[in-house]
Amino acid sequence: MNRAASVVTSRELRLLGAAVLICLFLVVSGVSPYDRATWLMEVAPVIIVLPVLVLSYRKHPLTSLLYGLIFVHAVILIVGGTYTYARVPFGFWLQDLLSSARNPYDKVGHFAQGLVPALAAREILLAGAYVNGRRMAGFLSICVAMAISAWYELVEWGAALAMGQGADEFLGTQGDQWDTQSDMFMAFLGALVTVLLLSHWHDRELGRRPRTRHSG
């Protein structure tokens, strides 16, 4: 019993440390971002999701794998908001490495936008016993990730209509006429990685926690 309690305490300490780091990253990134409006729009998901995760931890704790990937995704969003996606230094390094015509950092973000929501959807579907089959859970997880990707593109479209030229930094198209389609394709690849490569790891972590059955 004492050993189990220490494991739980250790996990909670790691999660608390991760939450504090994200808050620090947000504060530092917000001191002098390249474009204040772009920063706010890019980090808005982090500002919204972080309190939800904290408040829901006792009742609906997630797997360590999902928490870890949410942390990585939050960092990607914060960095993109700080520099704007077209100006992230790591993206310029990738551009040179891949001999790309543009800074591809936004594609990293959209890959995560598929990978993390797909894993979250898979966890909800399986842990809550909404579906029984792993294959159906995988299919629906990809569908959820693609729906989120599509809605994000609609948000970008709305921002472009509302802000005009002021939305250029948020859109980050860099003159690419196929930017929307390639963004959604990267999200699809991220979701595929979740289903094809992370499922076994995820199943092991799900197996260590009690399963709750959906009562609806």
Backbone torsions as a table, in degrees:
resi	resn	phi	psi	omega
1	MET	NA	-45.0	-180.0
2	ASN	-64.3	-38.2	179.5
3	ARG	-65.1	-43.9	179.2
4	ALA	-61.6	-40.7	-179.5
5	ALA	-64.1	-38.6	-179.8
6	SER	-67.2	-34.9	177.5
7	VAL	-64.7	-45.0	178.5
8	VAL	-60.9	-45.2	-179.8
9	THR	-61.4	-42.5	178.7
10	SER	-61.9	-42.1	178.8
11	ARG	-63.9	-43.2	-179.8
12	GLU	-64.4	-37.7	177.9
13	LEU	-64.9	-39.5	178.2
14	ARG	-65.4	-42.1	179.2
15	LEU	-66.1	-39.7	177.4
16	LEU	-63.0	-42.2	177.7
17	GLY	-61.5	-41.1	178.9
18	ALA	-64.5	-41.2	179.6
19	ALA	-64.3	-41.3	178.6
20	VAL	-64.4	-41.7	178.4
21	LEU	-60.5	-44.8	179.6
22	ILE	-60.9	-42.0	178.4
23	CYS	-62.7	-41.7	177.7
24	LEU	-63.7	-43.8	178.6
25	PHE	-59.7	-41.5	179.4
26	LEU	-62.1	-45.3	-178.6
27	VAL	-63.7	-48.0	-179.2
28	VAL	-63.1	-43.3	-177.8
29	SER	-66.7	-27.4	-177.8
30	GLY	-85.2	-4.9	-178.8
31	VAL	-65.9	-50.3	-178.1
32	SER	-148.4	65.6	178.8
33	PRO	-70.2	162.2	-179.2
34	TYR	-61.3	-42.2	179.6
35	ASP	-141.2	116.9	-172.4
36	ARG	-61.2	-43.7	-178.6
37	ALA	-64.6	-41.9	178.2
38	THR	-63.6	-43.0	178.8
39	TRP	-57.1	-46.6	-177.0
40	LEU	-63.2	-41.8	-179.5
41	MET	-68.7	-36.6	-177.4
42	GLU	-73.8	-36.4	-177.3
43	VAL	-91.9	-4.0	-179.9
44	ALA	-53.4	-43.2	178.5
45	PRO	-59.2	-36.5	179.2
46	VAL	-67.1	-44.6	-179.1
47	ILE	-62.8	-33.4	-179.7
48	ILE	-79.4	-45.9	-171.9
49	VAL	-75.1	-36.7	-175.7
50	LEU	-56.8	-49.8	177.5
51	PRO	-62.9	-34.4	178.8
52	VAL	-62.6	-43.3	179.7
53	LEU	-65.0	-40.3	-180.0
54	VAL	-65.5	-46.4	-176.4
55	LEU	-70.4	-27.9	-177.0
56	SER	-94.4	0.2	-172.5
57	TYR	-60.7	-46.3	-176.4
58	ARG	-65.0	-40.6	-175.1
59	LYS	-87.4	-36.6	-176.7
60	HIS	-135.2	69.0	178.8
61	PRO	-68.9	145.4	179.4
62	LEU	-99.3	170.6	176.5
63	THR	-71.8	156.1	178.7
64	SER	-62.5	-34.7	178.3
65	LEU	-60.3	-46.3	-178.8
66	LEU	-68.0	-42.5	177.3
67	TYR	-59.5	-41.7	-179.3
68	GLY	-63.1	-43.2	-179.3
69	LEU	-72.2	-32.0	174.0
70	ILE	-63.0	-40.1	177.7
71	PHE	-60.4	-47.1	179.4
72	VAL	-61.4	-43.8	179.7
73	HIS	-62.8	-39.4	178.7
74	ALA	-61.9	-41.7	178.4
75	VAL	-63.3	-42.1	178.1
76	ILE	-58.7	-44.0	-179.9
77	LEU	-66.3	-42.0	-178.7
78	ILE	-65.6	-43.3	178.3
79	VAL	-63.2	-43.8	178.2
80	GLY	-62.2	-36.5	178.4
81	GLY	-71.1	-34.1	-177.8
82	THR	-67.2	-49.2	-175.7
83	TYR	-94.9	-19.1	-159.1
84	THR	74.3	146.6	-171.2
85	TYR	-61.3	-31.4	-177.4
86	ALA	-76.5	-7.8	-175.0
87	ARG	-123.4	8.8	-179.6
88	VAL	-66.4	125.7	-178.5
89	PRO	-55.7	-41.2	178.3
90	PHE	-60.4	-33.9	178.1
91	GLY	-65.9	-36.7	177.1
92	PHE	-66.4	-35.6	175.8
93	TRP	-64.3	-42.9	176.6
94	LEU	-63.6	-38.6	179.4
95	GLN	-59.8	-44.1	177.6
96	ASP	-67.2	-41.2	-178.3
97	LEU	-62.8	-41.3	-175.8
98	LEU	-94.6	0.1	-176.0
99	SER	52.8	44.7	-177.8
100	SER	-86.4	154.2	179.3
101	ALA	-82.3	-7.2	-176.7
102	ARG	-147.7	162.9	176.4
103	ASN	-70.7	117.4	-173.9
104	PRO	-93.4	16.2	-176.2
105	TYR	-60.2	-33.5	-180.0
106	ASP	-63.1	-27.8	178.1
107	LYS	-69.7	-32.6	174.3
108	VAL	-61.4	-43.2	178.9
109	GLY	-62.9	-41.5	-179.0
110	HIS	-73.5	-29.6	173.3
111	PHE	-61.8	-45.9	177.5
112	ALA	-65.3	-32.3	179.4
113	GLN	-65.5	-23.0	173.7
114	GLY	-90.4	-42.1	-174.8
115	LEU	-65.2	-50.1	-173.7
116	VAL	-71.9	-48.3	177.0
117	PRO	-61.6	-33.9	177.9
118	ALA	-64.3	-40.7	178.7
119	LEU	-67.8	-39.9	177.9
120	ALA	-63.1	-43.5	178.9
121	ALA	-63.7	-41.4	179.6
122	ARG	-62.3	-40.9	-179.3
123	GLU	-65.9	-42.6	179.1
124	ILE	-63.8	-43.6	-177.2
125	LEU	-65.6	-41.7	-175.7
126	LEU	-84.7	-45.4	-178.6
127	ALA	-66.2	-33.6	178.4
128	GLY	-88.9	1.4	179.1
129	ALA	57.7	36.1	174.9
130	TYR	-73.3	-30.9	172.9
131	VAL	-134.7	155.4	180.0
132	ASN	-101.6	-38.1	-175.9
133	GLY	-80.6	136.3	178.3
134	ARG	-64.8	-36.0	-178.8
135	ARG	-66.6	-42.8	177.9
136	MET	-65.4	-38.9	177.6
137	ALA	-62.1	-40.1	178.6
138	GLY	-64.5	-44.9	179.9
139	PHE	-61.2	-48.0	-178.5
140	LEU	-67.0	-32.4	177.7
141	SER	-63.7	-42.2	176.9
142	ILE	-64.2	-41.1	178.9
143	CYS	-60.6	-42.7	179.6
144	VAL	-63.9	-45.4	-179.9
145	ALA	-60.9	-40.9	-179.9
146	MET	-70.5	-33.7	176.3
147	ALA	-64.7	-42.3	178.0
148	ILE	-64.1	-41.7	177.9
149	SER	-61.2	-43.5	179.6
150	ALA	-63.8	-42.7	179.1
151	TRP	-64.4	-36.2	178.2
152	TYR	-63.9	-40.1	177.4
153	GLU	-64.9	-34.5	176.1
154	LEU	-67.7	-36.5	175.7
155	VAL	-63.0	-42.9	177.2
156	GLU	-61.3	-41.4	177.6
157	TRP	-61.1	-45.5	178.4
158	GLY	-61.6	-40.4	178.1
159	ALA	-64.1	-38.8	179.2
160	ALA	-64.1	-40.7	179.4
161	LEU	-68.5	-39.1	-176.0
162	ALA	-77.8	-36.0	-172.4
163	MET	-104.7	-13.5	-178.9
164	GLY	62.2	-129.0	-179.1
165	GLN	-63.2	-25.1	-179.3
166	GLY	-65.4	-14.2	-179.1
167	ALA	-91.5	-1.7	-175.8
168	ASP	-58.1	-42.8	-178.5
169	GLU	-67.5	-36.3	179.6
170	PHE	-69.8	-40.6	-179.1
171	LEU	-69.4	-43.6	176.9
172	GLY	61.1	32.6	-177.0
173	THR	-72.7	-25.5	179.3
174	GLN	52.4	37.3	176.6
175	GLY	79.0	6.9	-178.0
176	ASP	-87.6	113.3	-178.4
177	GLN	-69.7	-19.0	179.7
178	TRP	-103.7	22.0	-175.3
179	ASP	-60.0	-44.6	-179.1
180	THR	-60.4	-46.3	-178.4
181	GLN	-65.7	-41.6	-179.2
182	SER	-70.1	-32.9	175.3
183	ASP	-60.7	-46.3	-178.8
184	MET	-68.7	-33.0	177.4
185	PHE	-66.4	-39.5	177.7
186	MET	-65.3	-37.7	176.1
187	ALA	-63.2	-39.0	177.6
188	PHE	-63.2	-42.2	178.0
189	LEU	-63.5	-40.2	177.5
190	GLY	-61.9	-42.6	178.5
191	ALA	-64.3	-38.4	177.7
192	LEU	-62.8	-40.7	178.4
193	VAL	-60.7	-41.8	176.9
194	THR	-57.5	-50.2	-174.1
195	VAL	-72.1	-40.7	-173.6
196	LEU	-89.3	-31.7	-173.1
197	LEU	-112.3	-26.4	-176.2
198	LEU	-102.9	-6.0	-173.3
199	SER	-60.8	-44.7	-177.5
200	HIS	-65.4	-43.7	175.9
201	TRP	-59.4	-45.1	-179.6
202	HIS	-63.3	-42.2	179.6
203	ASP	-61.4	-39.1	178.7
204	ARG	-62.3	-42.3	-179.9
205	GLU	-69.7	-38.0	177.1
206	LEU	-64.3	-33.0	-179.4
207	GLY	-68.7	-16.8	-179.0
208	ARG	-89.6	-2.5	-177.2
209	ARG	-121.4	153.3	-179.6
210	PRO	-65.5	144.7	-178.4
211	ARG	-97.7	132.7	178.2
212	THR	-107.6	138.4	-177.7
213	ARG	-98.0	134.5	178.0
214	HIS	-65.4	132.1	-176.1
215	SER	-100.3	2.3	-178.3
216	GLY	-80.6	NA	NA
